[in-house]
């Protein structure tokens, strides 16, 4: 078995592009988009303190505004990943 080319969280891909993280596979019906809106310095590392979480359709034929199914703002990346995993698991189980 080969190595995955992406970092994974709970078995699903987690891809970072700047201050935006995508959780889930673009081949599925839904994906989570997380935008880090604010950070603070902790020792020599920037830590996200305000993260917007959005459950979105991956269908490119749907207009951008209609792609967002759910949205929330969390006070840290851990809480954002926690809700992201719950939302994505439920949405993909439908």
C-alpha positions in Angstrom: 0.0 0.0 0.0 1.4 3.4 -1.0 1.6 6.6 1.0 -1.1 9.2 0.6 0.1 12.4 -1.1 -2.0 14.5 1.4 -2.0 15.0 5.1 -5.2 13.4 6.5 -7.3 13.9 9.6 -9.6 11.1 10.7 -9.0 9.4 7.3 -10.0 12.4 5.1 -7.6 14.6 3.2 -6.6 18.0 4.7 -5.0 20.4 2.3 -3.7 23.9 3.1 -3.5 26.8 0.6 -2.3 29.9 2.4 -4.7 30.6 5.3 -7.4 28.3 3.8 -7.7 24.6 4.6 -9.9 22.1 2.7 -11.0 19.0 4.5 -12.4 16.1 2.6 -12.2 14.8 -1.0 -13.2 16.9 -4.0 -14.5 13.7 -5.5 -17.2 13.5 -2.8 -20.5 15.5 -2.9 -19.3 17.8 0.0 -16.1 19.3 1.3 -15.3 21.6 4.2 -13.5 24.9 3.6 -11.9 26.6 6.7 -10.5 30.1 6.5 -8.2 31.4 9.3 -9.4 34.9 9.9 -7.2 35.9 12.9 -4.1 34.6 14.5 -2.0 35.2 17.6 1.7 34.5 18.3 2.4 31.6 20.6 6.2 31.3 21.2 7.4 31.5 17.5 4.3 30.0 15.9 1.1 31.7 14.6 -2.0 30.0 16.0 -5.5 30.5 14.5 -7.9 32.2 16.9 -10.8 32.8 14.6 -11.7 30.2 11.9 -14.7 30.3 9.6 -16.0 26.8 8.7 -18.2 26.2 5.7 -19.7 22.9 4.4 -19.9 23.2 0.7 -21.0 21.3 -2.4 -18.1 20.3 -4.7 -20.3 20.5 -7.9 -18.6 23.2 -10.1 -22.0 23.7 -11.9 -23.5 25.3 -8.8 -23.1 29.0 -8.4 -20.6 30.0 -5.7 -23.1 31.5 -3.3 -25.4 28.4 -3.6 -22.5 26.0 -2.9 -22.4 26.9 0.9 -24.7 24.6 2.9 -23.6 25.5 6.4 -21.3 28.1 7.9 -20.0 28.8 11.4 -17.1 30.7 13.1 -15.0 28.9 15.8 -12.4 30.4 18.2 -9.6 28.0 17.2 -8.5 25.4 14.7 -9.1 22.5 17.0 -12.8 23.4 17.5 -13.1 24.2 13.7 -11.8 20.7 12.8 -14.1 19.1 15.4 -17.2 20.7 13.8 -15.9 20.2 10.3 -15.5 16.4 10.9 -19.0 16.1 12.4 -20.7 18.1 9.5 -18.8 16.3 6.8 -19.4 12.8 8.2 -23.2 13.5 8.5 -23.4 15.1 5.1 -21.6 12.2 3.3 -23.8 9.7 5.2 -27.0 11.0 3.6 
